[in-house]
Amino acid sequence: MTTVIPGPNNAEPRVETLAQSQAAMERILAENLLPFWRVQAVRDSGPGYTLNHDVQGRFLGRANLRLVSQARALWGFSQLMPTRWGIPSDQQYAAHGFAILTRLFRDPSHGGFYWELDSSGSRPTMPDKQLYGHAFALFALATHAIADRSAASVAAAREAFLVLEDRFRDREHGGYFEVFRHDWGRKPVYRAGYLGAGSSLKLLNSHIHVLEALLAYLRLTGDTEARDRIEDLSEILATCMRRAPAPHFPESYFRDWTPACRPGVRRQSYGHDLETVMLLIRASALLHTDDTSRHDAYFAIADTVSRCGADPVHGGLFASGPVGKPADHRVKMAWVQAEALVAFDAIHRLSGDPAHGGAFLHTLNWVLDWQCDWEGGEWFPTIDTSGMASGLKAGPWGGPYHNVRAILDSLDQTTNRSASNDAH
């Protein structure tokens, strides 16, 4: 289903300076994102969050429950709980999601989490064990435990961490295996997992979310094993970045971290490149390590993304293109804009380069004018070059994650930046 966007849909003046960005982001959070999720994700008392909404935000009825989107919703409500944006009902909504992950998605026979359940939550429809889903389970459970601090929530996060350590970790080459059968048997190399990759490959997308989950778990526990895994994974990703023939992160790798893409057909996912840089910056900050030797590479990636992927007329980022060449997948995806916001903000704080601050504002104005659905709530999932929006606002992948995280993190950094300027 598609819908036509009626025009720039925000009457507010353009955000011209970083100082003006805080009020704009607060408006997005308070008027566009949170009202949608607090109503639509908890429509009834059935199992799981209700995540099946069309491009206009209309509820399509109960659908199968997917681990990734259920975990993202649990993360969203848990993340809000200790902030000034949290309200008492967020704790109730988070408790609902915690129960779903630990009681329904957890495999009682073999451990770990199913990928998908039927709409009643009573039967696994996709039972295999996927790294990507387990990363989001750990991320959500650790974030919930940070906010909740109950013994049960901390224990659930610990159990999810041990599954990653004991079942998924590749102790020979580093990183993690992507997919197992439901009983933890290795899938044949020629059999793809739920993300389309076979057991012989490692995906950037999965590993950056493992990194994000480990950061949350380290904040919860201070666990030295988690710290070691973050250091290992950060170095693997940074090495892949340095070895790439142009400033980007290849999307898939063989088990030894050799890029799996064929020469001459390398592509660049602008959202994943920026998201990876942002998470590496965040890891270095949490570990208090010196990553200045990587900064020039971070800046080069940001500059390449801006040059090749940014829409100079309307703002925002296209989805992807050949490495170092103009974008050819010229749609504007909500999650890409979200990652661009938080990443360009983080990169600008490192570089001080006005071009990086300008890229942040360029993206923010696109989001305000076009990606935000001010009438139906949330962001339009995908907008093509003709102004048609498509996709599900909530579904197997959609939940209060990419854009809620981007706005909360950017607001937090804006506040810290303002406090630092005041101190001087």
N, C-alpha and C positions, 0 to 999 in steps of 0.2 A: 504494500500500500504506500502511496506517495501523497504529498500535499504540497501546494504552492506556497512559498513564503511570501507574505504580502509586502515586502518592501524593506527598508531598514525599519526594524520593529521596535526601536527605542528612540524616544524623543529627547533623551538627555543629551547635553553637549558632549563632544568628544573629549576623551581623557588625553590631555596634552602633556602632562608631567607625571613623574612617578609619585609626587606628593598627592596628586588627585586620584591615584589609583585605589587607595584604601576605601574611600566612600563607594566607588563603583563596585568593588569586589564584595563589600558588605551588602550592597543592594542585591547582587546576584545570589549570594547565600541566603539572605533573609526573605527575599521576595520571589525568587525563582526556583531554587533547589530544595531547601528544607521543607517548604509547604507541600511540595509534590511528594517527597518521599515519606513524610510523616502521615500522609493520608493514603497514598496509593500502595505502599509496601505492607501496610497492616490493615487491609480492608476487612478482614474477618478473622475469626479465631481458629481457622483451619491450620493444618501443618505447614510450616514454612512461611516465608514472606510471599506476598502475592506479587509476583514479578512477571507480568504478561500484558504489556501496554503498547499500543500502536504508536505511530509517529506523532499523533496528536495527543497522546497521553490517555486514550480511552482504554479501559480495562477490557480484555478480551476473554476473560474467564480463566479458571484455574488450569495450569499447565504442569508438565513434569517439573520436578525440582532439580535444579542444577547446582552442584557443589560450589562452583565459582561465584555465581551471582548471589547465592544464599550467604556465602562467606563475606562477599563484598558488602552486603547489607548489614550483616553483623558488625563488620569493621566500622561502617559509617556511623551507626548509632553508638557504638562503643567509643569511637574517637570523639564524638560530640559530648559525651557525658561529663568529662572534667573541664570543658571549655566554657567560656561565657555565653556560647551559643546553645549550650545544652539546656534542656527542659526536663522536668521530672519524668515525663513519659518515655524519654529516650532510654532510661534504665530498664523500663519494662519491655520496650521493643528489643533491646539488646539481650535481655534474659530469654526472650522468646527465641531469638536466633541461636543463642548458645545451646539451648535445649535441643534444637533441631540438629545442629552439627554433631553434638555429642551422643544423642540418643538414636537418631535415625540414619545419619550418614555414616556413622562409624560402623565398620564391619565387625560384628561381635565374634565371628569365627576366626578371622585371619588378621584382624587389626587394620589400621589405615582407614581411608575414607572411600566410599563409592563415588563415582563421577556423577551419576544421576539416579534419582528415584522417581517413581510414578507420582501422579498428582496427589495421591492420598498419603504419600510418604511411607507406604507399607512394603514396597517391593523395589529392589534395585533394577533399573532398566538398562543401565550401563555400569557394570560392576567393576571394571578393570581399574587399576590403580595408576593414576597419572600424576606426574611430578607437578605440573601446573596447578592442578586442583589442590594438592597437598600443601603447596606454597601458600595459597590463599587461605586454607584452613588454619595453618600456623599463624599467618599474619593476623587473621581475625581473632583467633583465640588468645594470642599474646596481647593484642590491643585491648580485648575485653578484660583480660586479667589485670592489665595496668590500671584500668578504670575501676574494676570491681574489687580486686584484691582478695577475693574469697579463696579458700583452700582448694575448692573444686575447680575454679577457673584457672588457677596457677597449675594444678595437676594436669588439666586437659591440655594446656599449652606445652607442658613438659612432655607429655605423651606424644603430641604431634611432632615436636622437635626430634624425639628419639626415633620416630618412624623415618624421618628424613635421614638421620644419621645411620640407622641400622639397615634400612632397606634400600634407599635410593643412592646413597653416596658412592661414587666411584673412587675407591681408595688407590687405584693404580694411576689414573690420569687426571684426577681432580674433577670437581663438578659433580653432576648427578645424572643417573640414568633417567630416561624420560617416562618409560611405561613398563608396567608389569601386568600379568594376568591377575584376576581377582585373588588367586591363592599365592601370589608373589612368584609364580613361575615366569621366566623370561619369555616375552613374546618373540616369535620367530622374526628374524631381521626383515623379511619381506612383508610382515604384517604391520600396518600403520596403527598408531594409537589414535585417541580421540582428537588430537590436534593435527592429524595427518602425517606425522613423522614416525618412521619405524624405530625399532629399538637400537639401531646402529647410530642414530643421530643424537646430537644435543642442540637444543634450541636456545637462542639468545633470550627469547620471550620468557621461557620458563625460568631461566637462571637469574634474570634480573628480579623476578618476583620472589625467588628463593632468597636472594640478597635482601630484599625489602623485608621479608618475613623474619630473617635472622636479625636484622636491625631492631625490629620490634621485640623479639625475644631477648636480645641482649639488654635492651632498656628495662625489661621486666626483671631479669634474673642476674645480670652481670656474669653470666656463665662463661667460663674460659673456653669451653669447647665452641660455643657460638662465636666468640671473638676470633678464635682460630679459623673457623669456617669463613667468616666475613673477610679476614685478611687473605685467605687462600682464593676465594672467589673474586675479590677485588683485583688481585694480581692477575688472575687468569683473564678477566675481562679487559684490564688495562693492556695486557700483552697482546690480546687479539686486536685491540685498537691500534697499537703501535705497528703491528705487522701488516695491517691492511694497506693496500696500495694507494688508497685515498682516504681522507678523513671520514670514517664511518665504522660501524660494527657489522660484520657479516651476520646474517640472520640464522644460519645453521652451520653445524660443525660435525665432523666425525668424532669418534670417541676420544682421540688424542688431541682434539681442538684444532685440527686442520680444517679450514673453511670448506664447506661442502658445496658451495656454489661453483658453477662452471666458469672458467675464465671467459670474459667477454660478455657475460650476462649478469654481472653483479648489479644488484639493486640496493637502494637505500630507503629504509623506512624512517621517515623523518621523526615520527613520534617515538619509535623505539630508540633511535640514536640519542635524542634529547633526554628521554627517560633514563637511559643507561648512564649518561653523564651526570644527571641529577642525583641518581642513587650512589654513584661513586663519590661524588662530592659529599653527600650525606654520610656515607660510611667513614670517610676520612675524618669528618668533624666528630662523629661519635667515638671513634677510636683515638682521636687526638693524634693522628699521624700526619706527617708532612707529605702532601701530595703535589707540591709545587712543580715537580718535574713533569706532571701530567697536564698542567694547566694549558700550555700552548696547544696540546692536542685537543683539549676540551674546546678551546676558543676556535680552533680550526673547524671542528665539527659544527659548532654553532654558526660559524660564518658560511660554511658550505650549505647547511640547511637553509639559512636565510637567502642565500644567492639562488639556490636551485628550487626550493620548495615554497617560498613565500609568494603570495599573490600581491604584486605591487599596487594593484588598483583598488581592490576591496579589502585587503588585509587577510589575515589568517594563513594557515599552512595547508597546502595540498597533501595528499596521502604519501606518495612515493614516486620514485623515478630511478633511472639508471644512475649509478654512482657518479657524482660530479657533473651531471647533465640536468637540464631542465626537467621538471616533473612531467610525467606522462599519465599518471593516475591522478587526475585533477578534480578530486572531490574533497570536500572539507568534512572531516570526521570529528565528532565531538571529542573523542578521547585524545586525538592528536593535538587539538587546540589546548586541552587541559594540560598535557605534558609540556607543550611549548610555553605556556604561562609560567609554570613553576620552574622549568629548566632555565629559560632565559632570565628569570629573576635571579636564580642561584648563580648563573654564569656572570651576570652583570655585577653581582656583589664581589666576585673574584677579580674580574677584569677592570671594572670601572669604565669600560668602553661605552660611550654613549650609543654606539650602534646596537649593543646587546640590550641596553635599556629601551632603545627604540623598538627592537623586535618584540619585547614584552608588551609595550603599549600598542604596537601594531596588531598583535594577537588579541589583546584585551578589547580593543575597539571593535574588531570583527565579532567577538563573542557577544558583546553588548548589543550590537546592531543586528546581527543575523543568527548566530547559533542559539542564543537564548530564545526560548518560546515563552514570551511574557504572558501569553494568554493561557496556554495549556500547561505551563510549568515544565521544568527541566530543559535540556538542550535538544535541539533537533539532532538525531544521531548522525545523519549523513546528508550533505547538501551538494548537489551537482552544479555544474557551471551554468545551467539554465534556471537555477533558483528552485529546483524541486528538492524537497526533503523526503527521506525514506528511512526505513529501519524501525526497530523497536526501541522505545525509550526504556523499557524494562523487559527483560527476557532471560535467555540462557546466559548472556554475558552482562546485561545491563543491570547496574545497581548503583547506589550512592558511593562511588569510589573515585574514578579518575578526576571528575570535575570538583567533587566535594573536597578531595585531598588537595587538589591544586589550589583552590581558593583558600582553604584553611591554612595551608603551608605558606602561601604567598602573603596572606594577612599577618601571619605570625612573624615572617621575616620583615614585612613592612613596619610592624610595630617595633621590632628589635632595632631596625635601622633608624627609625625616628628617635628611639630612646638614646641610641648611640650618638646621633647628631646633637640631641639636646645636651648630652653630657659634655660635649666639646664646646 
